[in-house]
Amino acid sequence: MAIIELDNVSKVFPRAHRGAAPVSAVEDVTLHVEEGQIAGVIGYSGAGKSTLVRLVNGLEKTTSGTVTVAGTTITGLPERRLRQVRLGIGMIFQQFNLLSSRTVWGNIAYPLQIAKVPKAKHRERISELLHFVGLADKAHSYPDQLSGGQKQRVGIARALATSPKVLLADEATSALDPETTRDVLRLLKKVNAELGVTTVVITHEMEVVRTIADRVVVMERGRVVEDGSAFDVFAHPQHATTKRFVGTLVADVPTGAALESLRANHTGRLVTLSFRDDSLPQSEAFAELIAGGIGFELVHGGMEDVQGRSFGNLTLALRGRDSAIDLALIRLRAKVPTTEVG
């Protein structure tokens, strides 16, 4: 069941000044996010992903199309009704957006005050959230006394204060170092797994998507250009933009300067084997080469794991009689995608 539904949604910003053209930030996007999913929306700067998330929580109004969240169509709702809908949508930000004049406790209390939750219920809820995000000892600290990772944990706790069904994370790890990023992503997975909160992660980092997402949505110039399970998008990218992103993590078939370097530094015929979950296992492919009397050396590539499934491209330098290599490649191509590159 979809909890977030965007149907034929576009957002055009008016001219910034005379002579400038209107800016089309989101163009005819139809996107449904299922309840309980973690969806990663990825794109380069200007792709429209941050505008998309602001359309979901009603901070931006659509130019055309409809947005529905948890069964309520928010398109055209007055601000008073939108404020009620937003109580069911948590939001965390790149720069944390904490109130510097309030303690950690006070920051988490703020959305409860806005929602007019009786003060008698604040203590139990805030204490519960502080323990959940691992900051029970920081309740009376101020934001400037916290590390970046601790600030983002406060941001997550604050976003969860009103028990939302949806959590939107807009570049929530971009200001963090790699180790802290991993900690925050583990917490977001915990939010999803233990609290059942549907999560949409906006990012330009493919590592974030690989770590956390069930589903990947790729945007370019305001449009969704690819959408699928995390494994399918990583293992079988279709659009050029997706291939660029995946290429930052997954070694592809070597070309250009990389291929020339391999040719210069390794003897033998260069062959890339592309392993997927439905192809011949690596061990059997290597056994095929050994049985044919062919020597080989791994010179490029690697294997990746997404959602517990492995895939990757391994480039080997094969040494032996050409006739024996030709015969082995015929047998391999019937079982695993094989490309001779040099």
C-alpha positions in Angstrom: 0.0 0.0 0.0 1.4 3.4 -1.0 1.7 5.9 1.8 3.2 8.7 -0.4 1.7 9.2 -3.9 2.8 11.8 -6.4 0.8 11.7 -9.6 1.9 13.8 -12.6 3.5 16.4 -10.3 5.3 19.4 -11.7 6.7 22.5 -9.9 7.7 25.6 -11.9 9.2 28.5 -10.1 8.5 32.0 -11.5 11.1 34.2 -13.1 13.7 35.4 -10.5 14.0 38.7 -12.4 12.9 40.3 -15.6 14.3 38.5 -18.6 14.9 35.3 -16.8 13.0 32.2 -17.7 10.8 30.3 -15.3 12.6 27.4 -13.6 11.0 23.9 -14.0 12.3 22.1 -10.9 10.1 19.0 -11.0 8.5 17.8 -14.3 5.6 15.3 -14.5 6.8 13.0 -11.7 4.7 10.0 -10.8 6.1 8.2 -7.8 4.5 6.0 -5.2 6.4 5.0 -2.0 5.0 1.9 -0.3 4.4 1.9 3.5 7.4 0.6 5.4 9.9 1.2 2.6 13.2 3.1 2.7 13.3 4.9 -0.6 16.6 6.7 -1.7 16.1 9.6 -4.0 19.4 10.4 -5.7 20.5 13.0 -8.2 23.2 15.6 -8.8 22.8 19.2 -7.8 19.8 20.8 -9.5 18.1 17.5 -10.2 15.0 18.5 -8.3 15.2 16.1 -5.4 15.0 18.7 -2.6 12.0 20.4 -4.3 10.4 17.0 -4.5 10.7 16.4 -0.8 9.3 19.9 -0.1 6.3 19.0 -2.2 5.7 15.9 -0.1 5.4 17.9 3.1 3.6 20.8 1.6 6.3 23.4 2.0 6.1 23.9 -1.7 2.8 23.8 -3.7 2.5 21.9 -6.9 2.1 23.7 -10.2 0.2 20.7 -11.5 -0.5 17.2 -10.4 -1.5 15.8 -6.9 0.4 14.8 -3.8 -1.2 12.4 -1.3 0.3 11.4 2.0 -1.2 8.7 4.3 -4.5 8.9 2.4 -4.8 12.7 2.5 -4.5 14.6 -0.7 -2.5 17.7 0.4 -2.7 19.5 -3.0 -4.7 22.7 -2.5 -5.1 22.3 1.3 -5.1 25.5 3.3 -2.1 26.1 5.6 -4.2 25.3 8.7 -4.9 21.8 7.4 -1.4 21.3 6.1 0.0 21.9 9.6 -2.1 19.0 10.9 -0.8 16.8 8.0 2.8 17.7 8.8 2.4 16.3 12.3 2.5 12.9 10.6 5.6 13.8 8.6 9.0 14.0 10.3 11.8 16.0 8.7 15.6 16.0 9.3 18.0 18.3 7.6 21.6 18.6 6.4 22.4 21.4 8.8 20.4 20.0 11.7 18.2 23.1 12.2 18.3 22.8 16.0 17.2 25.7 18.2 20.5 27.0 19.7 18.7 28.6 22.7 17.1 25.3 23.8 18.6 22.2 25.3 18.4 18.8 23.7 15.3 18.2 25.8 13.8 21.5 24.8 14.5 20.8 21.1 12.6 17.5 21.2 9.8 19.1 23.2 9.3 21.8 20.6 7.2 19.8 18.1 5.2 18.4 21.0 4.3 22.0 22.1 3.4 22.8 18.5 1.1 19.8 18.4 -0.4 20.8 21.7 0.5 17.5 23.3 -0.3 17.8 27.1 2.8 18.8 29.0 2.2 15.9 31.4 3.0 13.5 28.5 6.2 15.3 27.4 8.6 13.7 30.0 7.8 10.1 29.0 7.9 10.7 25.3 11.2 12.7 25.3 12.9 10.2 27.7 11.8 7.4 25.4 13.3 9.1 22.3 16.5 10.1 24.0 17.1 6.5 24.9 16.1 5.3 21.4 18.7 7.6 19.8 21.4 7.0 22.4 21.5 10.5 24.0 20.0 10.0 27.4 23.1 11.6 29.0 22.8 14.7 26.8 19.3 15.8 27.7 20.5 19.1 29.3 23.2 19.9 26.8 22.9 22.7 24.2 23.5 22.2 20.5 26.9 23.9 20.5 28.1 21.3 23.1 27.3 18.4 20.7 29.2 16.8 17.9 27.7 16.7 14.4 26.5 13.2 14.8 24.9 13.9 18.1 23.2 17.0 16.6 21.7 14.8 13.9 20.6 12.2 16.5 18.7 15.1 18.2 17.3 16.0 14.9 16.0 12.5 14.4 14.5 12.3 17.9 12.8 15.7 17.3 11.4 14.4 13.9 10.0 11.4 15.7 8.4 13.3 18.6 4.9 13.3 17.2 5.1 9.6 16.1 5.0 10.3 12.3 4.2 7.7 9.7 6.7 9.2 7.3 10.3 10.5 7.8 11.9 12.7 5.2 15.7 13.1 5.3 17.1 15.8 3.1 20.9 15.3 2.7 20.9 14.3 6.4 24.5 12.9 6.3 26.2 15.4 3.9 27.8 17.4 6.7 29.1 14.3 8.6 32.3 12.3 8.3 32.1 8.7 7.0 32.1 7.0 10.4 29.4 9.3 11.8 27.4 8.9 8.6 27.4 5.1 9.1 26.2 5.6 12.7 23.3 7.9 11.5 22.3 5.5 8.7 22.2 2.6 11.2 19.9 4.7 13.4 17.6 5.5 10.4 17.4 1.7 9.6 16.5 1.1 13.2 13.7 3.8 13.0 12.4 1.9 9.9 12.7 -1.6 11.3 11.6 -1.0 14.9 9.1 1.8 14.5 7.8 1.0 11.0 8.3 4.5 9.8 8.4 4.9 6.0 11.6 6.8 5.1 12.6 8.9 2.1 16.3 9.7 2.0 17.3 12.6 -0.4 21.0 12.3 -1.2 23.7 12.8 -3.8 25.8 10.0 -2.3 25.5 6.5 -3.8 27.1 5.0 -0.7 24.2 6.2 1.4 21.7 4.7 -1.0 23.6 1.3 -1.0 23.7 1.2 2.8 20.1 2.0 3.6 17.7 2.0 0.7 15.3 -0.8 -0.4 14.4 1.2 -3.4 16.3 3.8 -5.5 14.8 6.7 -7.5 17.2 8.5 -9.8 16.4 12.1 -10.8 17.8 14.4 -13.5 16.6 17.8 -14.5 13.4 17.4 -12.5 12.4 14.1 -13.9 12.6 10.5 -12.6 14.9 8.7 -15.0 15.2 5.4 -13.2 13.3 3.7 -10.4 13.7 0.2 -9.0 14.9 -2.0 -6.2 18.4 -1.1 -4.8 19.8 -4.4 -6.2 18.4 -4.0 -9.7 19.6 -0.3 -9.9 23.1 -1.2 -8.8 23.5 -4.4 -10.7 21.7 -3.4 -13.9 21.7 0.5 -14.2 19.9 1.6 -17.4 20.1 5.4 -17.6 23.4 7.2 -18.2 23.0 9.2 -15.0 22.5 6.1 -13.0 25.5 4.5 -14.5 27.6 7.5 -13.5 26.4 7.1 -9.9 26.9 3.4 -9.8 30.4 3.8 -11.4 31.5 5.6 -8.3 31.1 2.4 -6.3 31.2 -0.5 -8.7 34.1 -1.1 -11.1 32.8 -1.4 -14.6 34.4 -2.9 -17.7 37.7 -1.0 -18.1 38.0 1.5 -20.9 40.2 4.4 -22.0 43.2 5.2 -19.9 42.3 2.4 -17.4 42.3 -0.2 -20.1 45.6 1.1 -21.6 47.3 0.9 -18.2 46.1 -2.7 -17.8 47.5 -3.6 -21.2 50.8 -1.9 -20.4 51.2 -3.7 -17.1 49.8 -7.1 -17.6 50.5 -9.8 -20.2 47.8 -12.0 -21.6 44.2 -11.5 -22.9 42.0 -9.2 -20.7 38.5 -10.5 -20.1 35.8 -9.1 -17.8 33.4 -11.5 -16.2 30.2 -9.8 -15.0 28.8 -11.7 -12.0 25.1 -11.4 -11.0 23.0 -13.4 -8.6 21.7 -15.5 -11.4 25.0 -16.2 -13.1 27.7 -18.9 -12.6 29.4 -18.6 -9.2 33.0 -17.2 -9.3 34.5 -20.4 -8.0 32.9 -22.4 -10.9 34.1 -19.8 -13.5 37.6 -20.0 -12.2 37.4 -23.8 -12.2 36.4 -23.7 -15.8 39.6 -21.8 -16.7 41.8 -24.1 -14.6 40.3 -27.1 -16.3 41.2 -25.6 -19.6 44.9 -25.2 -18.6 44.6 -21.4 -18.5 46.5 -19.3 -16.1 44.8 -16.1 -14.9 45.3 -13.1 -12.7 42.7 -10.7 -11.3 43.8 -7.2 -12.4 40.7 -5.0 -12.1 37.2 -4.8 -10.5 35.5 -6.1 -7.4 32.4 -7.5 -5.9 29.7 -5.5 -4.1 26.8 -6.5 -1.8 23.4 -4.8 -1.9 20.5 -6.1 0.2 22.4 -9.3 0.9 22.9 -10.1 -2.8 26.3 -10.0 -4.5 27.3 -8.7 -7.9 30.3 -7.2 -9.6 32.7 -7.2 -12.5 36.1 -8.9 -12.4 38.7 -8.4 -15.1 41.2 -11.2 -15.6 44.5 -11.4 -17.5 44.3 -14.8 -19.2 47.5 -16.7 -20.2 47.7 -19.8 -22.3 47.2 -21.1 -25.8 44.8 -18.9 -27.8 42.8 -21.9 -28.9 42.4 -23.0 -25.3 41.3 -19.5 -24.2 38.9 -19.3 -27.1 37.3 -22.6 -26.1 37.1 -21.6 -22.5 35.4 -18.2 -23.4 32.8 -20.0 -25.4 31.9 -22.2 -22.4 32.0 -19.2 -20.0 29.8 -17.0 -22.2 27.0 -19.5 -21.9 27.0 -19.1 -18.1 28.2 -15.6 -17.2 28.3 -12.3 -19.2 31.9 -12.2 -20.6 33.6 -9.3 -22.4 37.0 -9.5 -24.0 38.6 -6.1 -23.6 42.2 -6.6 -24.7 
